[in-house]
Amino acid sequence: MIFDRVLAPARVAAIRGALLPHRRDGELPFDARCVRDSVELLFEALRLERLYCEPNAFNTAPNRTLQKAGFKCLKTHRTVSGPLNYHQAVTRCVVERPR
């Protein structure tokens, strides 16, 4: 991997389209590798047993990325995810710490 294990979002966004290495057959896409590596760091640093993520259900890109990174989609439901948000459909995905 051409980056440190801890990635700053602005740094990734700045070079995402320019310096990405070509994938080999069977290799995860760059975005799925970043998510997978971030999940590993979170499990180690925070001693989590499982990690949930709720992207917008109609935005297919993050949903596919999470699935490629090992998340399992549990359900789709409508919720307000924060005080500045509106009701929206989200997909609840979870990944569990490997035993």
N, C-alpha and C positions, 0 to 999 in steps of 0.2 A: 504494500500500500504506500502511496506517495505522501501520505499525510501522517501526522502524529496520531496516536490513538484517541486523543481528545480533540475533537474538531470544533472550531468556532463557526457558528452558522453563517456569519458574514463572509468568512474566508471561503467556505465551501461554495456559497452562492456566487462569489466573485470569480471563481475559477471553474465552476461546474461545466460550462460549455466549452472551455478552451483547452484544458490540460488533461482531460480524462483519458486514461489508457484504454486501448482496445480490449474488449472482452475475449477470452478464450472460450471454446465450447464447454458448456457445463458450469461456467463460472457465474456467480451471482452478479447482477447489475450493480453499479456503483452505489446507487441510493439504497438498495437492500443491504449491501455490505456495511454502509454507514449506520443504518438502523440496527443491524445485528451487533455491530461492535459497540454501539451506544448502550444497547440493552445489556450486553455482557458487563460493561463498566458500571451500570446502575445496579445490577445484581451484586457485584462485588462490593461497591462502595456503600450501598444502603442496606445490604443484606435482605433484599426483597425475596419473597417466595413467588410472586407473580406480578406482572406489570400489565396494566390496562391502557388502551388507547381508544379514543372515540372520534375518528374523522367523520366529516360530513358524508352521508350515505350516497349522495349523488356525485361526489368527486371520486372518480374511479382510480385515479393515479395513486393516492396514498393508500387506498384499500388494497390495491394489487401489491404495492411495495411492502406493506405489512405482512401480507400473506407469503410473499417470497422470502421475507426475513424470518418466518417461522411463527407468526401470530396466527391464532385460530379465531375466526369470526363467530361470536356467540349469538348476537341478535341485532336487529335494527329497530330503533325506537325513536320517538320524538321527545326532545328535551330542550331545555334552555341551559347551555353549557357555562354561562357566566352572566354577570349583571349587565353587561353591555350587549349581550347577544339576544337573538329572537328565537322562537320555536323553530327547531330544525330537526330533520331526520339524521341520526348518527348511527354508525355501525360500531358496536362494542366488540373490540378484539382483545385477546389476552395471549400472553406468552408466559409459560411457567419456567422456573429455574430448573435446569437439568439436574438430575439426581446423581 
